[in-house]
């Protein structure tokens, strides 16, 4: 049974963003940037930490940037990459967990959806 909902994030937006994360390498890159915090990392440091380098890293950063999850900013001779969409990442989690156990006969009370 299909349920209509007025979620904070639409199904189309969620699907698009999840598609951007649909690669182990992109997910690894994003996790490195989240760990680095708002200061971000130079493209070189990001490559070292994630194990994704060169044109492959450039390709994955382009997809993540188009999804709005990261930014790239030139600072002098360096390109600084940063995860900027912490709220959007939280929204994706909330999108998945929002109706947790709603159709279950005995909903679990120990799920923390905060």
N, C-alpha and C positions, 0 to 999 in steps of 0.2 A: 504494500500500500504506500503510495507516494504522499508525503506530507509537505504541504506548503509552509514556508517559514519566512519570517522577516528577520533573517540573520543580519548581524553587523557586517558580514562579508558574504558576497554572493558566491554561489556555487561556481560560476564561471571564473571569477577572480581567484578563488581558492584553487581550482583546477589548474589555472595558468601558473600560479606561483608554485604549486607542487610540481608541475612539469619542469620548471626551472631547477628544482631541486632533485630531479629524477636522474641524477648521475652521481656515482660515488665520488668522483673527482670534484664536482661542483659542491656537493655536500661537505666534503673535506675542506675545501677552500672557505666556504662560509663558516664552518666551525672554527677554523683558524682565526678568521676575522672577528668572530664573536668573542673568542678567548682574548684577542688583542685589545678589545675595548674600543672606545671612541677615537683614540689616537690613530688606530689603524696600523698598517704595515706597509713598508715599501714593497713594490712588486717583486723585488729580489728576495727580500725576507719572506714574503708570502710564499714564493716558490720553494724556498728552502724548507719552510715549516710544513707545507702541504705536500711536497713531493711532486707538485705539478708545475712545470716550467715552460718557458718559451711560448710558442704560438698556441700551444694547448691551453696554457693559463690565460692568455689573452682572449681566446675563444670563450672559455668558461666565465671569465670576468664580464665579458660583453653580455652574455645571457643573464647573469646575475644582476648586472646593472639595469638591463632592460626590464627585469622583473621588479625593480625598485628595492631590492634587498641590500645592495651595496652601492658605494660610490667610488669613483677614481678621480683624484685631483692631482694635478701637476704642482709640485712644490720644488722650485729650482730645477735641478736635473732629475729629480725623482718623481715617480708616480706613487702616490699614497692611496692605498685601497682601504676602505673601512666598511664594516657592516653598520648600516644606519637604520634599518627597519626593524628594530627590536619590537615595537608595537605591532607591526604586521606579523612578525613571527609568533608573537603571543596570540594574535587573532586567529592564526592558522591552527594553533593548538586548541584554542577555545572552540573553533569551528568543529573540530573532530570530537571533542569531549562534551560539548554543550548539552547534548541530549543523551548522554551516557545512561544506559539501562532504562530509558523511558518506556520501552515496550516490553521490558522484562516483568514477569509475574512477581518476582521478588527482587526489586532494585537493591544493588549493593550500596550500603551506607558508608563504606570505607573509602570510596573514591573521592579524592580531593581534586576538585576542578578549579579551585581558587580563582 
